[in-house]
Amino acid sequence: MTGAYAQVAAGLFIVILLIMAVGFIMRKKQNRFGLMNVVSYQAIGAKKGVAALKVGKEIFILGVTANDMKLLKIFKDGELDLGETEGFQSRLDKMKKIGAH
């Protein structure tokens, strides 16, 4: 009976590892081949904010609410100096890593 439990536990462990590996690979693929990158997001109120999206060589500034999204400004390549600004997703990943420790 204990052997059956060990087999089930080992099988479950392998399935969980496979799910985690596929998730990791998909996240890496998404970041590498993603068309859009969220450069920054600034919340203004409940479910309201301003987002900066980089698409190709252009940066779109969007006003975002719970019901609507409006284009506020488009910056061409070189018009806006982002400096050391890191994307929202990389900041979120860093926060997740900090919370895991």
N, C-alpha and C positions, 0 to 999 in steps of 0.2 A: 504494500500500500504506500509506503514511504517513497519507493522508487517511482511510482506513478506521479506523486506530488512533485518530485524532483524533475521529472520529465516535463510536466506542465509548466513549472516555474522556469526551466531552461528555455522552453519554447516561447513563453511570454517575454522573457528577457531578450531573446533574439528578435522577436517581432518589434519590441520597443526600440531596440538598437537600429533596426532597419528603417523604422519611421523617422527616427532622429536623423539618420544619415541622408535620407531622401529630402527631408526638410532643409538640412544644411546645404545640400547641393542645389536645391531649388532657389534658396535665398541668394547663394553666390551667383547663380545664373541670372537671376532677376536684377541684381545690382550691376552686373557686367553688361547685359544687353538691354537694360531698361531704357525706354525712350525718354522718360521724364525723371527728374530728380528734384525733390523738395529741398530747396536751398535753405529756406527759413519759414517759420510761421510765428506770427505774433498774435496772441489772443487779445481781443479788445473787450469782450464781454462774454456772457453765456452764449455759446454756440455762434460767436461772431469773431472774425479775425481777418488778418491780411496774410496772404501766402505768397512766397516767391518760388516759382517753378522754373527750372532750367530745362528747356526742350531744345536739343541740338545746340546751336550757338546763340540762342535767344533766351532772355529771362523775362517771364511774364509775372507781373504783379497783379494778384487777384484779391478782390474783396469777397469774403466767404461768410455766408450766414446759414442758418439751418435750412432755409428754403431756396436760396439763390447763390449764384456765383457770378461776379461781374469782373470783366477785364478792366483794370485801372490804367496800366501802362505796359509798354513793351520796350525792353532795352536790347539793343543789338550787341553783338560780340565786341567787347572793348569799351563800351559806353559806361559800364558799371564795374567798378573795382570791388571784387568780393574779398580780396585779401586772403586772410586765413579762415574765412567762414567755412564751417563744416556743415554738411547736410544734416537734415533732421534725423534721417534714419541712422546715421553714424552716432549722433548724440544719444538717440534712443537705445542703440545697442550698448553704448558705454554705460548708460544708467542701468540697463538690465544686468550687465556684468557686475557692477558695483553692488546691486541688490542681491545677487547670487552668493556673494562672499559673506 
